C-alpha cells in the first residue's frame, strides 16, 4: 500500500514532552514532502498555536495544511486561505459559562487573537494549554463581552470529574447541536455538532483527491479517534489513552521515543 498523506496530532504525538519536534522526525517529514507526500497537522490547539509548528516544518513552502480547533478550522499553509470553518451555535455560549461557573476552579476557555481568555483565575490545566500554544492567558470577568464571536470551540478546563459532569449537562441540554468530548480527562471540548478530526480530514482528502486508504493518521488522545478510524492506517502512540489504542491499526513508540519517525520509516519511505 502506498501512503501519500500523514495526518499528525501535535501534543503527545508529533512533539515530545518539551513540545519540540525531534530533529530526526523533522528531517524525515522534509524527505517525504520533497517526494510529493502531504503532511497535515491536526490539533485541538487554535490555528494560531499550530502555525509556528507548520512554519518550522516549512508547510508554507512545501505545501501542507493546518487543522486547528479540533479540525473546526482548516487552513492551506501556502495561501493561508481558510478552506473549512465550523462555528459554535451562539446560544450555547452563555449557558456553558453558567454551568462551568457552578464548579469550583473550573475555567471556561476561548481564544482572542494571540491570547487565551478565561472566565476566572487560570487553573493548572489552563496553564498546560497556554504552554502548548505559547500564548498568554487573559482573565476576563466580562468573559462573554470579550469573546471574538463566532467561535470555533470552547474548552472546559478542570478536574476530570467536573469536566465529565459539565459535558454531560451540556449534552442533556444541547446534544442535538453540539459535539462534546474529552481530549484529555481535564479538557472538555465543546464543538459544533458533527465536527471532529475524522470528519474534517475526510472532507479535505476528498477535495484533494486522496482516498482513505492512502492516509495515515497518528494520535494519542480521545479527540484523535475519529481520524484514526477514518485513515487507512490508524496509528496510536504507545503513550496513548487505552481507547485510542483499541481504535488503531498499529501502535508505535511514545512521543518521547519518536514514534512518528518509526511510522514514517516503516510505511512512507
URZIVEN-V939191 format. One record per backbone hydrogen bond with DSSP energy under -1.0 kcal/mol. NH is the residue of the N-H (numbers start at 0). CO is the residue of the C=O. Records with the same first field share a line. If there is no record, write none. Layout:
NH=CO, CO
//
This chain:
3=213
4=213
5=37
6=215
7=39
8=217
12=9
13=8
14=9
15=19
18=15
25=21
26=22
27=23
28=24
29=25
30=26
31=27
32=28
33=29
35=32
36=31
37=3
39=5
40=64
41=7
42=66
49=46
50=46
53=49
54=50
55=51
56=52
57=54
58=53
61=57
62=58
64=38
65=74
66=40
67=72
68=44
69=42
71=67
72=67
73=83
74=65
75=80
76=63
79=75
82=73
83=73
85=71
87=150
91=88
92=89
95=91
96=92
97=93
98=94
99=95
100=96
101=98
102=99
105=102
106=156
108=154
109=116
111=114
114=111
115=135
116=109
117=137
126=122
127=123
128=124
129=125
130=126
131=127
132=128
133=129
134=129
137=115
139=117
145=141
148=146
153=189
154=108
155=187
156=106
157=185
162=158
163=159
164=160
165=161
166=162
167=163
168=164
169=165
170=166
171=167
172=168
173=169
174=170
176=173
177=173
178=190
180=188
182=186
183=186
186=183
187=155
188=180
189=153
190=178
192=176
194=191
199=195
200=196
201=197
202=198
203=199
204=200
205=201
206=202
207=203
208=204
209=204
213=210
214=211
215=4
216=232
217=6
218=234
223=220
224=221
227=223
228=224
229=225
230=226
231=211
232=214
234=216
235=249
236=218
239=236
240=219
244=240
245=241
246=242
248=233
249=233
251=235
258=253
261=257
262=258
263=259
264=260
265=261
266=262
267=263
//
